[in-house]
């Protein structure tokens, strides 16, 4: 079926989050009917101000009425789940069911799921939730595409470190364990390809890694070289690091939910020993260029700092 940039509705969930920060600018003005789902008043105001021609809808994704509202008439959804949500798997099932209802009406065509690299890692609670959602999606009968990004290199605190007189990176786990990183701009281009080429990507699962495995210590060394400044590395105490990570992902006004806490603790222990490693070949094929390297990413951010 032909892509209709004027009438097809594209829905993005968690639209104020980091994954959509690079995707929305690629979609804005190309797609006339872009619907952005958010949870907070602040996110609603920010997106309405920045993208006045989009439809921004605020609500609670755990509520069936809100899910029905944001899915109504949708052609394509990019489903991004709230990070470490205590009901992440159930939310995924519910969004898939909402899509199935729209598909029965004849409007819905494509469910694009932002999962995680290696969802089969059962020791990681956040990965395991996505494994169940992927299984549910596979069996749903929907046309789907699953993207599986890894650690986001954009989250590395370049600006904070470069503003310190004696910069020291405080690692949340073993800095010598290797990870494959994903750059958000690369991920956004992958999403764009899948959205706009649609049928070509039905029933596909894509590993989205920008880099080959590299340790945080070597990441710090790369930034030191690029910025021409010496940056130290220390490892934080376990619970100190856990509290910082929990504060980043917790949405519970009364404090961190115990499921979120447990997920963060398991993540830290797993990362200490194993890391998350992948291969960038699939991403290179998908976006039609070499994915961004650590060096390239840092050079861009250092230049932006100087400007």
N, C-alpha and C positions, 0 to 999 in steps of 0.2 A: 504494500500500500504506500502511496506517495506521501512524503512529508509535507504537512501543511503548516508553514511557519505563521500563518495568519490566524488559524482557528484551533490547532492542536494545543491543548493545555499541558504544560510541563510543570510538574510539582516537585519541589525540593523540600525535604524535611530537615529539621535542625539547620535552617537556612542561615542563621547568624553564626554558625560554627566555623571552625578553621577549614573544613573541606569545601564549603560553599564560598569561602572568601575569594577564591580564585576562579571558581566556576561561574558564579553569577555574572561577572563582567564579560565573560565569553558568550553568555546566553542573552544578556540584556540587549534589546533592540533587534536582535536576530529573531527572537521569538516574541510575538506580540502578546501572547497570553502566558505569562510566567507567574506561577503561584508559589509564594514563599511561606512555609509553615514555621512558626516560632512559638516559644513558650513564654517569654517575658515581655513586659511592657517596654523595657529598654531596647530589646532587640527589635520589637515592632516599630518603635519610633525611628531607630537608626536606619533600618532598611527602607522604610517609607521615605525618609529624607534623602537617602543616597540613590534609591531607585524608584522614583515617583511613578513610573509607568508600570510597575509590577503590582500584583495583588498580594498583600501581606495579610496572613490570617493567624491570629494568636489564639492559643488554647492549650489544653492538656491532652496529649496523645493517648493517655490511658482511658479517656472518655470516648465511648462509642460515637456519641453525637459529633464530637470534633473530628474523629477519623472520617465519618461519613461526609462531613462538611468539606474537608480538604481534598477528599478523593472524588467528589462529585464532578462528573464530566471530564475527568483527567484522561489524557492519552498516554502519557509517560510519567512515571514517578522515579525519582532518584531517592531511594529510601536510605537515610542515614540515621542510625539509632542513637539515642542519648547515651553518652559514654558511661559505662559501668552502672547502668540503670538496674535496680534490683529486679525489675520485671522485663528485662530486655528480650528474652525469648518469647514471652507472651505477647509483648508489643509487636514483635516481628510477625508472629502468627496472625494477629489481629489486622495488621496492615495488609498482609497478603489476602486475607479474607475480604477486606474492603475492596481490594483490587479485583478479586474474583467477582464480586457483586457488580462492579462497573463493567467488567468484561461481558457479563451476561446481558447488559444493556446495549452492548455493541460499541462503546466508546473507548474502552481501555485496550491498549496494545502492548505495553512494554513495562516490565518491572525491573528496574536497575537497582541492585542491592550493593551497598558499600559494606563489605564484610571485613575480613582481616587476613593477613598472611598466615597460612597454616591454621585454619580453624579446627583441624583435627587434634590440636594440642590440648588434651583434656585436662592437664594440670592447671591450665590457665582458664579461670572461670569466664573471663570476657570472651576468649576464643571459643570455649565450649558452647556458650549461648549462641554464638553466630553459627556454629556447626549445626545446631538444631534448626535454626532459621533457614539455613541453606537447604537442609533436607526437606523441610516443609515447602520451601519454594520449588524445589525440583519436582515434588509430587503434586503441586498445585494445579498443573495444567496450563499455567500462564506462560507466555513468552517472557523469559527472564535473561538477564546478564548479571553475573556476579564479578565485582572488582575486589581484589584482595590486597589493599595497601599495607605497608609496614610502618615502622617508626617514621614520624614526620620530622625531617631535618629542619623544617621551618621553626620548630619549637625550640631549637637550640638557642640559648640566650646570648646571641652575638652582641646585641646592643648593650645589654647589661654588663657583659664582660669588658667591652671596649670603653665603658665609662668609668671603670675602676682604676685607681692609681696602680694597684698591684693585683691584677686580675687572677682569680682562682676559680676554676670550675668545680662545683660541688656535685659530684656524681651521686646518684641515688642507688647505685649498685656497682658491681665490679667494673671499673673503667677499662679493663683489659678484655672483657667479653665482647665478641664481635656481633654486629648487627648490620642488616641491609636497610638502608634508609629510603624513604619516598619523599620526593619534593612536591609540594602542593601544586605548583604550576604544571608539572608533569601529570599529576593525577587529574587535574582539571581538563587538560587536553584529552586525556583518555576518556573521561566522562563525555566530553563534547563529541568525540568520534562515535561513541556508542549511541548517544542520543540521536545524532543526525544521520547515522548510517543504519540505524534500527535493525532491520531484518537480518543484515549481515552478521549481527552479533547475538541473535537469539540462541539460547541454550548454551552460552559460552561462560567459562570461568577464567578470569585473567589475573595472574600474579602481577602486582604493580609495585615493582622495586626500581628505584632510580640508581642505586649503587650496589656493587658487590659487597660482601661482608667487610666491615671496618670497625675497629674498636673505638670507643669514646675517647680513649687516650690519643689515638691517631687522628681523630676528628679535631680534638683540641690542638694537636700539633699542626694540622693543616691551617686552622684559623690563626695560630701564632705566626706561621710563615706568611700568610696572606696579609695580615694586619701589621706584620713586622713588630710584634710585641710578644714578650714572654708571658705565657699563661700557665699557671700551675694547675694541678689536679689533686683533689682530695676526695675521699669517700665519706659520705655522711653516715652517721649512726642510723641504724635500721629504722627505729620508730620516728626519728626526726624526719627522715626522708619520707616515710609513710604518711605522716601528717601533711606534708607539703603536697604530695600526690593526691591524697584524699581531698584536700581543699580545692584542687583543680577540677575534680570530676564530680564532687558531691552536689546534688540538687536538693537535698533535704534541709529545709530551713531549721529543723531542730538538731542538726548535726549529721555526721556521716552515717548512713544506713549500714548496719552490720554486714550486709551482703557486699556492699561497696568496699567496706574496710577489708573484708576477707579476700576479695578479688585483688585489691592493691597489694596486700601482703604476699599472696601467692605469686603475683607478677614480679615483685621485687626478688623473691627467692629464685624464681625460674630464670630471670634475667641475669642473676648473679652467676649462674652456672652455664646456661645454654645460649642466651641471646636469641635473636630471631633472624634467620638468614634466608636469603632468596637470590634469584637471578634476574637481571634486568632485560634479558632478551625479549620477553613477551611485550614489555612496555615499549621497547624500541620499535618493534614491529607495529604495535598499535598506534603510536603517535607519529610514526614516520620520520623519526630523528633519534639521535643518541640521547638517552636520558641525561639529566643534569648531574654533573659530578659534585662531590663535596667541595672541591676547589672552586668550581664555577659558581656554585651557590654562594659560597662565602665571599668571593670577589664582588659579586653583585651587591651583597648586603653591606660590605665595607665601603663601597663606593657611595651607596645611599646614605651611610652614616656621615661621610665626609661632606656630602651635599647638604 
